[in-house]
């Protein structure tokens, strides 16, 4: 349990972690927004990081930077751990970032095309060819060493193997009949987390393995006895 009694907290807007730190974007009772940061184990002191966007809504963490984005796709980056400030604006505001990995940022353009860039946006945004033709709301790239995921505008989810360079690597992702609201991939645990637009029996938070191992099930399936057809 984290003691937030002194934070003047109205609501938590977003939270991201890396191997060292946790960053929490909060909306305060006085209408301002700041980031609180501490060690990922919550054993240090909570530090307050002022942000340049009072309309900041989302945080994204790469190996080197903490990124901040608002609803107009205005973007700022800060070298982690960012406790000294030093936010730098990025002039690009057409692409909406939807996820990040250690080395890359992922997002969608105004037409719903899947886009990718490096963690610094130095190389510019380029389309993800394997997801061409899908009108996406989000690209999920946290586990990009294994696969990329996408959720389209009709709430259908897709999995694209590897670096997703060709469309034949894309398959529908089974979400158990629930429409995804938000999705995240855990690269270390090789699992997916999802919130749904509707709830199941015990809530609307779901998790599953990225690629379930059906070996044990298949080993218990007995082959049918051969059917012998004889003539009349």
N, C-alpha and C positions, 0 to 999 in steps of 0.2 A: 504494500500500500504506500502511495506517495502522498505526503502531506502537502496539499496545495492551498492551505488556509491563508497563507500570506501572499498568494499570487493575485488577489483581486480578480479571480477568474469568473468569466461569464460562460464561456464554452471552449472546448478544445476543437480546433479546426483541422489539424493534421498532426501526424507523428511519424517520424522516420528514425531508423537506427542504422549503425554500421558496426564494425567489429569493436569500435572503441567508445562511441558516444550515442546518446539518444537526443533527438531534437523534437521539441513539442511546440507547435504553433498555436497560440491561444488568443482568444478575443477577450479583452478585459472589460470590467464593468464600466470603465470610463470611456469605452469606445475605441481604444487603441489596440494594436496587435503587436505582440512581441514573440520572440522564440526563447524558450527556456531550454537549457542544455546541461547535461550531466554525463558522467560515465555510464556506459551501458549497463553496468552492474549496480548503479545507483549508490555508489560508495563515496562519491565526491560531493562537492558543493554545487548547488544549482546556480548557474549563471544566466543573466538576462542578456539577450542579443536584440538590440533595436533593429527594426527592419525598415527599408525605404518605401515599402508599399503598405499603406494602411488598409488597402483592399486585398492584401495577400491572402490567398486561399489554400495553396498547396505547396508542399515541400518535396524536393527530390534530392536524393543523396547519391553521389558518385564517389569514386575513390578519393578525389581531390577536393571536390566542391559540394557545397550546399546550395541548391537552387530554389528560388522562390518565384511563384507565378500567380497572377491574379486572373480574374474572369475575362479580362481583355487580352490575355496572353502576353502581358508585359512580364519580362523575365529579368531577374537579378541573380548573380552568383556571388558566393563568398568562399574564400579558401578556408577549409576546415582546420581547426575546430570553430573558427569564425568568432571566437570570443573577443577578438580585437576589432571586429567590424570589418570595414573595407568592402562593402557591397559594390559590385560593378554591373551596370545595366547592359543588357544585350539588345541591339536595335530590332531584332527580328520579332514580329508579333503575329505572324500568320499561322504558324504551327502551334498547336496546343500540346504541350508535353503531357503524357499520360503515365509514364513509368521511367525507371532508370536502372542501370546496372553499374558495376564498378567502372566500366569503360565507356558506356554509351548512354544517350538519351533517346527515348522513343516517344512518338506522338502521332497525331493525325493532322492533315491539312484541312482547309474548309470544305473540300469535297469528300472527306472521309478516307483519303488514301493514307496507307501506313507509311511512316517516315522514320528515319534513323539518322543520328549524327554522333560525333564523338562527345566526350564529357565536357568539352570546352566550347562546342559549336564552332570550332575553328575551321572544320572542313565543310561546313554548310550541311543542310539537310538533303538526304537522298531517299528515293522511294525504296521500299522493301519489295522486291520484284515477286517474291513468292506469295504475297498477299494482294497482288494486283487484282482488281475487279471486285474486291469486297469493300463495301461502304461501312467503315468502322467508326465506332464511338471511342474505342481505346485499343492500344497495343500494350501488351504486358510483356516486359522484357527482362525482369529481374533474374530469370534463369536462362539468359541467352546463350550460355555455353551448351545448353541441351536443346532448347526449343523456344519459340516465340508463340504468343497466344494473342488472339484478337476477339473482341466482342463487337458485333455489327449493330446497325441501327434498329434491327428487329429483335435484338437480344439473343441472337444465336452466337455460340462460342466456337472458336476454331483453334486447332493446334497445328503449328508448322515446325517440322523437324529441323534440327540443326540451325544453320544460319538463314534458312528460309529464302533461298535464291531462286527456286522454281515453284510454280503453283502445284505441281504434283506432290509436293511435300506437305500440303495442307489437308487436314482431315477435320470433320466435325468433332467437337469435344462434347462428351456426354456430361451434362449438368444435372442429370437426374430429373429432368422435366421442369426445373426451376429456371426462371429468367434471371440472368446475372445483373446485379446492380453495380457491384465492384468486384474486382478480382485481383489477386496477387499471387506470385509464384515464389516459393521458398527454394533457392538453389541448393542449400545445404541438406535439407530434409527431403528434397525431390518431391514436394507436395504442392498442392494448389489450395488456396483459400478463397472463398467467395461469399459475398452477401447477396441474398436474393430479393427480388421485388415482392415476393410472397414468402410466408413462413412455412416451415415443415412442422413436424409434431412438437418440437421443442425450441423452435426459434428460426431465424433466417440467416444464421452463420453456418457455412458448410465447408468441409475440407475433404480432400481425396488425394490419393497418390497420383503423381503425374502419369506414370505408366504402371498400372497394377500388374502384379505377377499372377497370371492365371494358371501357372504350372501345376500347383497343388490341386486345383479344381479339375484340370484336364486329366491328371493322373488317376482321378477317382471316377472318370467316365468310362464305363465299360463298352466295348464295341458291340454292336448288334450282331446277333447270330446271322449267318448268311441265309438269305431267302432263296430257296430252290424252286424254280418255276418249271413245272413239267407240262408237257403238251397233253392235249386231250386224247 
